[in-house]
Amino acid sequence: MTGTSAQISVVLPTHNRLAALHENFGSLLDLAGVWEIVVVDDGSSDGTREWLGGLDDPRVHPVHQTQRGSPAARNAGVAAAGGEWILMTEDDCWLPPDFALTLLEVARAQEAQIVSAPWLPVGGREEMVAALERGRRDARPRIGLRTHPSVFPENDLETPFLNGIVLARRDVLLAIRYDESLRGTAWREETSLFLTATERGFRCVLTPRTASFQLGQWDGGQRRGRLSYEAWAVRNNWRFLRRHASSLRRMGEIRSPFAAQARFVGDRLIAVLSGYARARCSDVLDRIRRSRVRSNIPGAG
């Protein structure tokens, strides 16, 4: 293989997300400039193995392993891939056909080793154009640790605060590796990798020239009960803050890991309590509606 098509491998980790693969995998097959798609099946039990085996496309290379978590699946995919560049993506995201080549163009123009674009949750493909226009209209000059991944930079911007869908040089990913100690929800697995890259002198760039899209929510993956999810997030966030405290202080993102962790825990607690309150309110309203319906039925009560 020659030219650009011989340089980009897609790596896609997945766990019990067959429905998401049905929805989004076609966008990977349609990507220009990609010659290989490595799908790391991280111990799925929902028919993913059989579905991958039935795909009639020589570019698709399944890798099966017992469940070890997202960071380990990503590392396994990078090790199995053969491209100079790795497009790391996720099973619940849809990518436009020129996505990989656009990121590669930015990487070459900016002399960057890792490039990403905003990630946009939308209700369907018909909303993509409007979401792009809105994101570019509301672009910001700075992207920080707490910036939502859907926010666009005004121009190509050097920053380690990228989302998980990136184009990166394979030798860089092999040298740094995703932190497999970030278990459970793998919270901060991407940001930790990008900060490590920055600390070692590599360039990370966020571009407004394209975007990835999340079309919906699916079971599987790293989903778990709310309290379990939050416990793992708190644990992993603390590991992340301790590891990168010096860099985050230098960038003005935190004053201290202790203060940042306290703020994080407070924010998560408020989110959990708010969600619980909304659920209880919805339940009460639903009971009231059912009671009114029964009271209007002749002979009821």
C-alpha positions, 0 to 999 in steps of 0.5 A: 500500500502506498500514499496516505492510505498506508499510514492510518490504522483505526483502533476501536475498543469495545465491550458489550456494545453490539447495538452501538457497533451496528449504528456506528461501524459503517462510518469507520468503513467509509473513512477515507485514508484508512487501510486497517481497522483493529477492533479490540473485543474486551471480553464481550458476551453479547455476540460481538465476537460472532458479528465481527467474524461475519464482516466481509471486509479485509481491513477489519482485524478483530483482537479478542481478550478477556475483559481488562478494561478500556486502557488495556484494550486501547494498548492492545489495539495500538500494539496490534496495529500496523499504521504509522498513525493511529486513529483512536475512536469509540464504539458509540461515535460516528465519524464523517468520511474525511475525519481521519484525513482532516486530522492528518492534515492538521498534524502535518501542518502543526507538526503535532503528534496527537490531534483531536477535534470536538466531540458533539452529542446529537439526537441524530445525523440530521442534527450534525450540520447545525451542531457544527455551525453552532459549535464554531459560532460559539468557539473559545480562545482557550480550552482547559481541564474543565472545558466540555469536549463539545467546545470548539477552539477558535483556531487550531490550538495546542492543548492537552485537554482533548477528548478520547477520539484522536489521531496519534503517531503510533510510536508515541502511543507505544512509548507513553501507553494508556494508564491501565491503573485507571480501572473501573470507569477509566476516568481521565484515561485520555487526559492523563495520556495527553498530559504525559505526552505534553510533559515529554515534549510532544505536541497535542492540538485541538482543531475546529476543522471537523468533529466526531458525533455521538448519536445516542446512548447504549448499554455496555462499555464502562457503564455501571451503577451510579454509585459504583461509577462515581466511586471509581471516578473519584478514585481515578481522578485522585490518581490523575491529579497526583500524577500530573499535579506539577503540570496542572499547577503550571498551566493554572488549572489547579491550585493543589491536587487536594483542592481540585479533588475536593471540588471534583467530589463536591461537583459529583455529589451535587450531580448525584443528588440532583439526579436523585431529586429529579427521579423522585419528582418524576416518580411522584408526578407519575403516581399523581397522573396514574391516580387521576386516571383511575379516579376518572374511571367509572366505578374506580376507587 
